[in-house]
Amino acid sequence: MARKRPHHGSTRRGRAQGPRRPRKVLTGILRVLRPGVAVVETSEGTFDVARQGLREAMSGDEVQVFLADGRGGRKAIVHSVLQRATQTFIGRFGQAGPLGAVVPLDTRMGHDFFVVPEDPSPRWLGVAEGDVVVARITEYPTRYTAATVTLDRRVGSADELDMNIESVIASHGLATDFSPSTLAEAEDVVPAVGEALAAEPRRRDLRDVLCVTIDPADARDFDDAVGARRLPDGGFELDVHIADVTHYLSWGSSMDLDARARTCSVYLVDRVIPMLPERLCNDVCSLRPQEDRLAMTVRMRLDARGRVTGYDAMASAIRSNARLCYDEVDALLSGRSSAADLPADPAEKDQLAEMLRVLDQVRELRERVRAERGAIDFETREAKVALDADGHPTGVTVRQRSRATGLVEEAMLLANECVAKILADAEVPAAFRVHERPSAEDLRRTILPLDEMGLLEEGDAAALLAGDPFAISRVLERSRGTGGEYLASALLLRAQRRATYLPHNEGHYALGASAYCHFTSPIRRYPDDVVHRALKAHLAGKDGGREQRAVERVLPQLCEACSSMERTADAAARDSQKVKMAELYEGRVGQVERGVVSGCERFGAFVSLDETCAEGLLPVRALGHEWYSYDEDRMALVGESTGTVWRLGQRVEVEVVGVDVARGQIDFRLPERPGRQAGGRRRPSLL
């Protein structure tokens, strides 16, 4: 009998025979989040990029990818680059044999770039080893060839620049230079208040109406001023004046296009990267004291309980009577200073002091009104590293909400609501600020930690899961004055969806507002300028005018870009603060400080220090010699041998053991204590 021929094919059952089905190719935008970690945004969703799947692509590139099954789901692998997003970048120059080499400060780029020997640009620019340069890509990297660049500009030496902050700027892709045409346009701008009043019959002359600016002591651009009066019926009249930026920022001009590309100012620890040239933001548009300025004004009438009874918006001309800072206003309101101490014209000091007390009364009433309608006030602390003239950290200031910051905030919130209501009622497209209700899944993660902190009562858990804003406010109110006050706010704040800009109104959940927009900061936020244009057109009866039609055509993309850039600006600001905080703690290694556990992950616990709000990592290996498992529901670490639990809100003493300044990281350990537990485990230093 003939023997059966051996079978050399696959022995797995169910495997399809014949040609392999071609893999699906998608087109999208690549976003590199950090070195080696990236996502690609496609019309069919956002996919993680597989390890080694970036190939020659860089962040922002339009790419074609195919999907492959991997651990944790389908992963994208770059197939080809369709369009490059990066033409120039900032890097550090060095020699690599006969070649020049430029290492990008943006660590997400993932490639080194070379200057060929025959390129004269390093010699022409006088570039030396270690200098920071602007490089222009002449040949992009491929799988077979290296990338090459030529040098456009020498930025400076490593001694002249703060390299860690420069790296933050580069890593977030922040534009630092305005185009020559923008700078030329800005130099030609003059306030011309008298001319505007003569040319615009609708513009109101309010230069004799008392108002002031109230800002941080180090502020340089003043884009809002406030004023208030008591009315004979016991109510109030509140004025909010906002710099009329769009009077000077013509739609489609070079200044406008640059502002549109930036979308917002970025406030780093040591500098401001402005949305507008300094000529506008710190001079012509800034509501400086005792100088005539153009503004957009919202005049609101409130009853004796702080409820709005009417409002009007108008183009105006104003003259701020004084430039006040928060500390000066707080001192007056608390009785620590008097009207005589205000930095103002002596003849106006008493009037100004009375106006500030009226504004403070309006603040108190408006806080009550907003609470009654379901607005949520999260308690936050803003830690800011103080720097000396050379950029070295000297300490930390922690800014908290005060009566002065509150009275400005309430005035701005109300003006934004009134303008949004005007535009929404008239169905005028604009950049509305929209905040959706949080999801039950996001809120579910807060239940156990809040319960362990003793902040939940019967029925609270179900109400929180339903997204009841009054339940959130009850929990926050219960936490006030306790050690978990800021942690409870942080937990519930993380569970919220992020507010975004949309071309139409959908309300604002956290503020309890049926309509909301950003109107009060046109010097530093482009959506505010969009709102100003829409409001001006509406007041003039030109909702469908040529300019507004042009704005409406790009409004969806503009809103999306502003939302995205806002996230980038916030991240860059946080990263810059972390760098300087780490630099500050570089001189405090070995110091023991008190703090609270602010987060837990599988690899350790994050501790926020009481004095500075600096956050660092207490790694699992520093907790002792037992195995710790991560309880995701409780956001806690649990020791498997002893049952020791590290949970949110837990008080602890830690010792600073190291920092990584470039990454803005601080590392902690538990300080040594006399005696050890059985097995050599260190006793936790818990407070």
WOSULTA-V400394 format. One record per backbone hydrogen bond with DSSP energy under -1.0 kcal/mol. NH is the residue of the N-H (numbers start at 1). CO is the residue of the C=O. If there is no record, write none. Layout:
<<NH	CO> <NH	CO>>
This chain:
<<15	12> <26	65> <28	63> <29	41> <30	61> <31	39> <33	37> <34	37> <37	34> <39	31> <40	47> <41	29> <42	45> <45	42> <47	40> <49	38> <50	76> <53	50> <57	54> <60	30> <61	58> <62	83> <63	28> <64	80> <65	26> <66	77> <68	75> <70	73> <73	70> <75	68> <76	48> <77	66> <78	53> <79	64> <80	64> <82	62> <83	62> <89	135> <91	133> <92	103> <93	131> <94	101> <96	99> <99	96> <100	115> <101	94> <102	113> <103	92> <105	90> <107	105> <109	106> <113	102> <114	147> <115	100> <119	116> <124	120> <125	121> <127	122> <130	93> <131	128> <132	156> <133	91> <134	153> <135	89> <136	150> <137	87> <138	148> <139	148> <142	145> <148	139> <149	114> <150	136> <152	134> <153	134> <155	132> <156	132> <161	157> <163	161> <166	162> <167	163> <168	164> <169	165> <170	166> <171	167> <172	168> <173	170> <174	169> <183	179> <184	180> <185	181> <186	182> <187	183> <189	186> <196	192> <197	193> <198	194> <199	195> <200	196> <203	200> <204	315> <206	317> <209	206> <212	226> <213	322> <215	324> <219	216> <225	241> <226	212> <227	239> <229	237> <231	235> <234	231> <236	302> <237	229> <238	300> <239	227> <240	298> <241	225> <242	296> <243	223> <244	294> <245	243> <248	245> <249	245> <250	248> <253	250> <257	253> <258	254> <259	255> <260	256> <261	257> <262	258> <263	259> <265	524> <266	273> <268	271> <273	266> <280	277> <281	277> <282	278> <284	279> <285	280> <287	222> <288	286> <290	320> <291	288> <293	318> <295	316> <296	242> <297	314> <298	240> <299	312> <300	238> <301	310> <302	236> <303	307> <306	303> <309	301> <310	301> <312	299> <314	297> <316	295> <317	204> <318	293> <321	211> <324	213> <326	215> <329	325> <330	326> <331	327> <332	328> <333	329> <334	330> <335	332> <336	331> <337	331> <341	338> <342	339> <344	342> <348	345> <352	348> <353	349> <354	350> <355	351> <356	352> <357	353> <358	354> <359	355> <360	356> <361	357> <362	358> <363	359> <364	360> <365	361> <366	362> <367	363> <368	364> <369	365> <370	366> <371	367> <372	368> <373	369> <374	371> <375	370> <376	510> <382	399> <384	397> <386	395> <388	392> <391	388> <394	386> <397	384> <399	382> <406	402> <407	403> <408	404> <409	405> <410	406> <411	407> <412	408> <413	409> <414	410> <415	411> <416	412> <417	413> <418	414> <419	415> <420	416> <421	417> <422	418> <423	419> <424	420> <425	421> <426	422> <427	424> <428	423> <430	503> <432	430> <432	502> <433	516> <434	500> <435	507> <443	439> <444	440> <446	443> <447	444> <450	446> <451	447> <452	448> <453	449> <454	451> <455	450> <460	457> <463	459> <464	460> <465	461> <466	462> <467	464> <468	463> <472	468> <473	469> <474	470> <475	471> <476	472> <477	473> <478	474> <479	475> <482	479> <485	482> <488	484> <489	485> <490	486> <491	487> <492	488> <493	489> <494	490> <495	491> <496	493> <500	434> <502	432> <508	513> <509	435> <512	509> <513	508> <525	521> <526	263> <530	526> <531	527> <532	528> <533	529> <534	530> <535	531> <536	532> <537	533> <538	534> <539	535> <540	536> <541	538> <542	537> <545	542> <549	545> <550	546> <551	547> <552	548> <553	549> <558	554> <559	555> <560	556> <561	557> <562	558> <563	559> <564	560> <565	561> <566	562> <567	563> <568	564> <569	565> <570	566> <571	567> <572	568> <573	569> <574	570> <575	571> <576	572> <577	573> <578	574> <579	575> <580	576> <581	577> <582	578> <583	579> <584	580> <585	581> <587	584> <588	585> <590	656> <591	588> <593	654> <595	652> <596	608> <597	650> <598	606> <599	606> <601	604> <604	601> <605	618> <606	599> <607	616> <608	596> <609	614> <610	594> <613	609> <616	607> <617	666> <618	605> <620	603> <622	619> <623	620> <629	638> <631	636> <635	631> <636	631> <637	646> <638	629> <639	644> <640	627> <643	639> <646	637> <649	597> <650	647> <652	595> <653	685> <654	593> <655	669> <656	591> <657	667> <658	667> <660	665> <665	660> <667	658> <668	617> <669	655> <677	681> <680	677> <686	684>>
